[in-house]
Amino acid sequence: MNDLPHTLEILDRTPAVLRSLLMGVCDFWTQANYGDATWSAFEVVGHLIVGERDDWMPRLRRILEHGESRSFDPFPHNATIAPGTIPLSTLLDEFQRLRAANLQVLRALNLTPADLARTGTHPALGRVTAGQLLATWAAHDLHHIRQACLAMAWQYRDEVGPWRAYINTLSR
């Protein structure tokens, strides 16, 4: 779907969703993960910040300026900000600021359907379109909101008792 207004509906809301979910709750909720090699809600926000700085808009610019002639720079999928380095409230503020700035630039580009069909080169996936990149940005947000919620719900995995059978989030 190369429908930028639908994509923007998600991208606009993500900072507020995370702020509403995480602001003011204790570290029990924000620092806990759901097992080895998983992220906490704090790490999710840190990862989204790294993506705002180094992934989405730089790759869109690369497509628009160079097409397939210059591959995207690799992006480390495990990039985040380690818990305990700065307060979560500061992270949430930074994410909101970066996202607002990126969306302002994105809107100012006035992308057309032809722009969304333009192609670039992903180092692992090959040819991708600008529309696919933007759709992935929104899906990525939704994925990580789910991941933050999973990390939080996981803390109740034993306390729910037999209801765990009905909560597929808690089966791992």
C-alpha positions in Angstrom: 0.0 0.0 0.0 1.6 3.2 -1.1 -0.9 5.4 0.8 1.1 8.0 2.7 -1.8 9.4 4.7 -2.4 6.0 6.2 1.2 5.6 7.0 1.3 9.1 8.6 -1.6 8.2 10.8 0.5 5.6 12.6 3.8 7.5 12.5 2.1 10.6 14.0 0.7 8.6 17.0 3.6 6.4 18.1 5.3 9.0 20.4 2.0 9.7 22.2 1.1 6.1 22.5 4.5 5.3 24.1 4.4 8.3 26.3 0.9 7.4 27.5 1.9 3.8 28.2 5.3 4.5 29.8 5.5 7.9 31.4 5.3 7.9 35.1 5.4 4.1 35.6 8.2 2.6 37.7 11.2 0.8 36.4 9.5 -2.6 37.1 7.5 -1.9 33.9 10.0 -0.1 31.8 13.3 -2.0 32.5 12.0 -5.6 32.4 12.1 -7.8 29.3 10.5 -11.1 28.4 13.6 -13.4 28.2 17.1 -13.7 26.9 17.9 -11.5 23.9 14.6 -9.5 24.2 14.1 -5.9 24.9 12.5 -3.9 27.7 10.1 -1.0 26.9 13.1 1.4 27.6 15.2 -0.4 25.0 12.3 -0.2 22.5 12.2 3.6 22.9 16.0 3.7 22.6 15.8 1.7 19.4 13.1 3.9 17.9 15.3 6.9 18.6 18.3 5.3 16.8 16.0 4.6 13.8 14.8 8.2 13.7 18.4 9.4 13.6 20.0 6.8 11.3 17.4 4.8 9.4 14.2 6.0 7.9 14.8 9.5 6.6 18.4 8.9 5.6 17.2 5.9 3.5 14.3 7.8 2.0 16.8 10.6 1.0 19.1 8.0 -0.5 16.3 6.7 -2.7 15.2 10.1 -3.8 18.7 11.4 -4.4 20.5 8.3 -5.7 18.0 5.7 -6.6 19.6 2.3 -6.8 23.1 3.6 -7.6 24.0 3.9 -3.9 23.0 1.1 -1.5 21.7 2.0 1.9 24.1 2.1 4.8 23.7 -1.0 6.9 21.5 -0.4 10.0 22.2 -2.5 13.1 18.9 -4.1 14.0 19.9 -4.4 17.6 20.8 -0.8 18.0 19.3 0.8 21.1 20.1 3.0 24.1 21.1 1.0 27.2 18.8 1.3 30.3 20.2 3.4 33.1 22.0 5.8 30.8 19.4 8.5 30.8 15.9 8.9 32.3 13.0 7.4 30.3 11.3 10.7 30.3 14.2 12.2 28.4 14.1 9.4 25.9 10.4 9.9 25.3 11.0 13.6 24.8 13.8 13.0 22.4 11.8 10.4 20.4 8.9 12.9 20.2 11.2 15.7 19.0 13.0 13.6 16.4 9.7 12.1 15.1 8.1 15.5 14.8 11.1 16.8 12.9 11.2 13.8 10.6 7.5 14.0 9.8 7.8 17.7 9.1 10.5 17.0 6.5 8.6 14.1 5.1 5.4 16.1 4.6 7.4 19.0 3.1 8.7 16.5 0.4 5.1 16.4 -1.0 5.7 12.9 -2.3 3.7 11.8 -5.3 2.7 8.2 -6.2 5.7 8.3 -8.6 8.0 9.2 -5.8 6.7 6.3 -3.7 7.4 4.0 -6.6 11.1 5.1 -6.8 13.6 2.4 -5.9 16.7 2.1 -3.9 19.0 -0.8 -2.8 18.9 -2.4 0.6 22.1 -4.1 1.4 20.4 -7.4 2.3 17.0 -7.2 0.6 18.0 -5.7 -2.8 15.5 -3.5 -4.6 13.0 -1.7 -2.5 10.6 1.2 -3.1 10.2 4.4 -1.2 6.6 3.3 -0.5 7.8 0.0 1.0 10.3 1.9 3.2 7.6 4.1 4.5 5.1 1.3 5.1 7.9 -0.6 6.9 8.5 2.4 9.1 4.8 2.3 10.3 4.8 -1.5 10.7 8.1 -1.2 12.6 6.5 1.2 15.0 3.5 -1.1 15.6 5.8 -4.1 16.0 7.8 -2.3 18.7 4.7 -0.9 20.5 3.7 -4.6 20.7 7.1 -5.5 21.9 7.0 -3.0 24.7 3.6 -4.2 25.8 4.8 -7.8 25.6 7.7 -7.0 27.9 5.3 -5.4 30.4 2.7 -8.2 30.2 5.4 -10.8 30.7 5.9 -9.6 34.2 2.5 -11.1 35.1 3.1 -14.4 33.3 3.0 -16.4 36.6 0.5 -14.2 38.5 -2.3 -14.8 36.0 -2.4 -18.5 36.9 -4.5 -20.6 34.7 -5.6 -17.6 32.6 -2.2 -17.8 30.9 -3.7 -20.4 28.6 -6.0 -17.6 27.2 -3.3 -14.9 26.8 -1.2 -15.8 23.8 1.1 -12.9 24.6 2.3 -14.9 27.7 3.0 -18.2 25.9 6.6 -18.5 24.9 
